[in-house]
Amino acid sequence: MNLNILEKNLGYKFKDKNLLKLALTHKSSKTPKNNERLEFLGDAVMDLIVAEYLCQKFKDTNEGELSKLRAALVNETSFSNLAKNLNLGNFIFLSNAEEQNNGRHKNSILSDAFEAIMGAIYIEGGLEICKNIAIRLLEKNYDEIDSKSLLKDYKTTLQEITQAKFGATPMYKLISSQGPDHEKKFVMGVFLNDKKYGESLGKSKKDAEQKAAKKAIEKIEKENI
Amino acid sequence: MNLNILEKNLGYKFKDKNLLKLALTHKSSKTPKNNERLEFLGDAVMDLIVAEYLCQKFKDTNEGELSKLRAALVNETSFSNLAKNLNLGNFIFLSNAEEQNNGRHKNSILSDAFEAIMGAIYIEGGLEICKNIAIRLLEKNYDEIDSKSLLKDYKTTLQEITQAKFGATPMYKLISSQGPDHEKKFVMGVFLNDKKYGESLGKSKKDAEQKAAKKAIEKIEKENI
């Protein structure tokens, strides 16, 4: 495995190649050490880098909006996309079983390895170098980093995911309603090919649909279907 | 208000006094700007500083344990204690209403201001300076930073809190049980002076008590009773 290619994609040359290898070592490898500690550190590194980036980019945006923007950038799906852009999957060390299980393409494994790589660069190169690399990767991955592009509602996001993964559109159905007319609440379910992916209670049907869509997204991401 | 004293307590002299003042400005002040953005940044700064500190201090500890240790150090109660050691409450700018409402002593306001100060030091002084200050404050506040000292169970923690705040010991009562004998589940409630502070379902009474105690701690912290 030629780690030079990965280093070229990253734009960073590790002095300590063992540190890079550790960052690429998934826990399934059953080696004495794996990348979980580096991932723990890298997660915090990315949180800070993105927080600072957003504060500098949006001088007048309030904290609530900044938090939402960060949540849209710092999550498993986002990091797994950055990992894919780096072809990181090709370089991860994992067990044969995990290999058979399509581990190289799992969002969770890719995202964790990406965080571990960032943790490793932070340890060796410091925050500034890590910042430059992370921001270059983020800006390359997103056409625009702003509220309009990043903060899509959950129903839209779910539809994009299900179209891409299953070629299907989610359906919303009223499951029940409760309470008197002036303060009725609704339970809406979201279905995909007649299978329920989530349901939620809301003050309006639309509100309940949004919450149900959020649950469905989490379910799909968790199951990594 | 003599901010020199605060700077002396912090061990850091701000070049930009307006930045320091901004970090001390609670949103109740109704000034055009407040400390929320700095708090957002400072929160991420502290997360990274503590993550790195723990990684360096505990070379062989796994990620799960490191996460628990960090959660014990990076939270509202912990940061409000650091704030109190700095007498930060004396220096916060807040509205008269919040002042009457004992705002200067609220854990949430103190913790937020502490994070904002760290965010401000990070912006002006960079990560290394911020790291030195934060670690000095943490090590001064905790006798020992290790699992044995930090990771007390929730029942013990709740008892310490209720003893200190109310001079009372929490009582646990069985509220209900469900399921067949071989997989019975229990709902335990935790009471303080006959008022219920939390209840939770668990696989054993002990398990349910721990979860109920956790809820009670969160309730007490939230209400800042």
Interface residues (C-beta under 8 A of the other chain):
Chain A: E36 R37 E39 F40 L41 D43 A44 V45 D47 L48 A51 E52 C55 T61 N62 E63 L66 S67 L127
Chain B: E36 R37 E39 F40 L41 D43 A44 V45 D47 L48 A51 E52 C55 T61 N62 E63 L66 S67 L127
